[in-house]
C-alpha cells in the first residue's frame, strides 16, 4: 500500500517499515517541512516501479538514517523539489538515488538545492543519477551536492542521462533535452563499479553543461581504475579523480 502525503506541512515520519508496496512505498507531494527518519523499505526482486520514497512539488524535506531495498529508485526526486536533504541512507538493491525523470512536459517546475550525503549503494543499477527526457521543455536542475558515497558493485555509480526516453516512446525523433543543468558537485565518492565505465555524463546538445565539479573520486572495476565517458559536458576536477576526468 502506498503511503501518500499531499499538500501537508510539518510532517514527521519515524520508524516506519513498508514491505512489498504496490508502486511507490512513500510519496511526498506538495508538502512543506517533512522529516523522515529510521524508515525501512523492502520489495521483492520482481516488483518493478516500486520506488522507495518519491518527492515532488515539495520543499524542506529531510530523509535520514534509513534503509531502502527495492527494484526501482531508492529515492526518486521529481519536478518541483527544492531544499531536499538526504543523509545516512543504505540503498540496495534498486536503481539508486535519481533526480528525474525531468522535462517530460514542456512546462514543468525545476529541481533546486539538493544534498545527498553519506550513502552506501550496494549492488544497485545506478548510484547517483540525473535523468531528463530527450524532448523540448523549460525545466532545470541546479544546486546539487552528492557527497561521501560508497559504491559496492554498482553498475553505473555516477550518471547524467539527458537522453532518457524509455522504450523510445514519447520522444519524436529523439529530440534534445531542454532541461538546463547547473552547479552539480560530486565529492568523496569511492568504491567498486560493476561495469568498466563508472562515470557517464551524457548531456544535452541544446544546453551543453559546463559546471560539473569532481572532487576526490576513486572508482575501480575489477581491481583496475574504471573509465569515464562524456558528451557535451565540461567542468573541473580536483584532488584524486579516478577514473581520469573526461570533462
Secondary structure, 3 states (H helix, E strand, C coil): CCEEEECCEEEEEECCEEECCCCCCEEEECCEEEEEECCEEECCCCCCCCCCEEEECCEEEEEEEEEEECCCCCEEECCCCEEEEEEEEEECCCCCEEEEEECCCCCCCCEEEEEEEEEEEECCCEEEEEEEECCCCCCEEEEEEEEEEEEEEECEEEEEEEEECHHHCCCHHHCCCCCEEEEEEEEEEEEEECCCEEEEEECCCCCCEEEEEEEEEEEEECCEECEEEEECEEEEEEEEEECCCCC
